[in-house]
Each structure stands twice: as C-alpha cells, then as structure tokens.
Amino acid sequence: MTTARQIMTEGAECVGAQETVLDAAKKMTRLGVGALPICGTDDRLKGVLTDRDIVVKVLGAGKDPAQVKAGDLAQGEAVTIGADDDAQEILRTMSGHKVRRLPVIDGHRLVGMVALADVARSLPDAKAGDLLESLSTD
C-alpha cells in the first residue's frame, strides 16, 4: 500500500496567516513552489495559498499584496490528507475537492505536500490520468 508519506514532498514551509501576500509571493519564488500552506499562530493549518489566488483574488481585484494578509485568503476548513492514508484516499480527496495540492499532516503537524506531479510520478499512469481528468472537468 502506497501512502501519502511515501509520495509527498517533505519539508513544506508555511506562510503565516498574518504575513502579507507579498511576503508569501517572495517565499514562493525563493522556494520555487506555486502554493504554500497557511498556518496560524497556533501552528494549525488554516488553508493553502496558491499563486493563482494571488493573481486572481489580490492583483486582479486591484488589492495591494503588501496589505492583504495570507490568512484573509484562507477559505473554510483546509483540505488535507493524513500521512499514513493510502493512495486511493489521496485520489478520492483530490478528485472530490478538485484540488491539485494536498497538505499532508501527521496529527496536527504539517509534514509535507502531495501535488498532482507527485501522484503522476508515483502511481500507475491510468490512476494519474483519471485524477487529471477529474480535476480538469467541472
């Protein structure tokens, strides 16, 4: 059984909920990633901030990224996967929530991220293809 822990990218860094979107964008650039988990002062996951969120919800809306807080863009409860959850659960969660990236948690601690690319590298082509198709449809 392949687990999230086996296919995740370890060492995911959070952006603090009180950090600005500009700070988050700089961190994304430095790390070479397109998404960052948003963590509160209690170290609990609040959501995920994507480069698309920055473009559409901040820049496209005429807001100043130096003024908008990352936590302002967290919506509802974060969609996550447990570190020991199996690949089928990863596929169900990504497909069901239409997300391309999942924070991986162990208890309440962030331990990594599973992205669509991780799934594509780790699972049979047919399963990865089915996931991509489900994410590409409304």
C-alpha positions as CSV (number, residue, x, y, z in Angstrom):
1,M,0.0,0.0,0.0
2,T,1.5,3.3,-1.1
3,T,0.9,6.1,1.5
4,A,0.9,9.9,1.4
5,R,4.1,9.9,3.4
6,Q,5.8,7.8,0.7
7,I,4.9,10.1,-2.2
8,M,4.8,13.5,-0.6
9,T,7.4,16.2,-0.9
10,E,8.8,16.7,2.6
11,G,9.7,20.0,4.3
12,A,6.7,22.1,3.2
13,E,7.1,25.6,4.6
14,C,4.1,27.6,5.8
15,V,3.3,31.2,5.3
16,G,1.9,32.7,8.5
17,A,-1.7,33.8,8.4
18,Q,-0.5,37.3,9.5
19,E,2.2,37.5,6.8
20,T,1.3,39.6,3.7
21,V,0.6,38.1,0.3
22,L,3.7,39.9,-0.9
23,D,5.8,38.0,1.6
24,A,4.1,34.8,0.5
25,A,4.9,35.5,-3.1
26,K,8.5,36.1,-2.3
27,K,8.7,32.9,-0.3
28,M,7.1,31.0,-3.3
29,T,9.7,32.5,-5.6
30,R,12.6,31.6,-3.2
31,L,11.3,28.0,-2.8
32,G,10.3,27.5,-6.4
33,V,6.7,26.5,-5.5
34,G,3.2,27.5,-6.6
35,A,1.5,27.0,-3.3
36,L,2.1,27.4,0.4
37,P,0.1,26.1,3.4
38,I,-1.2,28.9,5.6
39,C,-0.5,28.3,9.3
40,G,-1.9,30.2,12.2
41,T,0.0,31.3,15.3
42,D,-1.1,28.0,16.9
43,D,0.7,26.1,14.1
44,R,-2.6,24.7,12.8
45,L,-3.2,24.6,9.1
46,K,-5.7,27.4,8.0
47,G,-5.7,26.8,4.3
48,V,-3.4,26.8,1.2
49,L,-2.4,29.9,-0.7
50,T,-1.7,29.4,-4.4
51,D,-0.1,31.6,-7.0
52,R,-3.4,31.7,-8.8
53,D,-5.1,33.0,-5.6
54,I,-2.6,35.9,-5.5
55,V,-3.2,36.8,-9.2
56,V,-7.0,36.5,-9.2
57,K,-8.0,37.4,-5.6
58,V,-5.4,40.1,-5.0
59,L,-3.8,41.6,-8.1
60,G,-6.8,41.0,-10.4
61,A,-9.1,42.6,-7.7
62,G,-6.8,45.7,-7.5
63,K,-5.7,45.0,-4.0
64,D,-2.3,45.7,-2.6
65,P,-0.4,42.5,-1.9
66,A,1.7,44.3,0.7
67,Q,-1.5,45.0,2.7
68,V,-3.5,41.7,2.2
69,K,-2.8,39.0,4.8
70,A,-2.3,35.4,3.7
71,G,-4.9,34.4,6.3
72,D,-7.5,36.6,4.6
73,L,-7.4,34.2,1.6
74,A,-7.9,31.0,3.6
75,Q,-11.4,29.7,2.9
76,G,-13.2,27.3,5.2
77,E,-11.5,24.2,6.6
78,A,-8.3,23.2,4.9
79,V,-8.5,20.0,2.8
80,T,-5.7,17.7,4.0
81,I,-4.6,14.1,3.9
82,G,-3.1,12.0,6.7
83,A,0.5,10.9,6.3
84,D,-0.5,7.3,6.6
85,D,-3.5,7.5,4.3
86,D,-3.2,5.3,1.2
87,A,-3.0,6.3,-2.4
88,Q,-6.7,5.6,-3.0
89,E,-7.6,8.2,-0.3
90,I,-5.3,10.7,-2.0
91,L,-7.1,10.2,-5.3
92,R,-10.5,10.4,-3.7
93,T,-9.7,13.6,-1.8
94,M,-8.0,15.4,-4.6
95,S,-10.8,14.4,-7.0
96,G,-13.7,15.1,-4.6
97,H,-12.4,18.5,-3.6
98,K,-11.0,19.4,-7.0
99,V,-7.6,20.3,-5.6
100,R,-4.2,19.8,-7.2
101,R,-2.2,20.0,-3.9
102,L,-2.8,18.5,-0.5
103,P,-1.1,19.3,2.7
104,V,0.0,16.1,4.5
105,I,-0.5,16.1,8.2
106,D,0.6,13.8,11.0
107,G,-1.7,14.5,13.9
108,H,-1.9,18.3,13.6
109,R,1.6,18.8,12.3
110,L,2.3,19.6,8.7
111,V,4.9,17.1,7.3
112,G,4.7,17.7,3.6
113,M,2.6,18.3,0.5
114,V,1.3,15.9,-2.2
115,A,0.9,17.6,-5.5
116,L,-0.5,16.3,-8.7
117,A,3.1,15.9,-10.0
118,D,3.9,13.6,-7.0
119,V,0.9,11.5,-7.9
120,A,1.9,11.3,-11.5
121,R,5.4,10.2,-10.6
122,S,4.3,7.6,-8.0
123,L,1.2,5.9,-9.2
124,P,0.3,4.0,-12.4
125,D,-0.4,6.1,-15.4
126,A,-4.1,5.1,-15.6
127,K,-4.7,6.3,-12.0
128,A,-2.9,9.6,-12.5
129,G,-4.7,10.1,-15.8
130,D,-8.1,9.5,-14.2
131,L,-7.2,12.1,-11.5
132,L,-6.1,14.6,-14.0
133,E,-9.3,14.1,-16.0
134,S,-11.4,14.6,-12.9
135,L,-9.6,17.8,-11.9
136,S,-10.0,19.1,-15.5
137,T,-13.8,18.9,-15.6
138,D,-16.3,21.0,-13.7
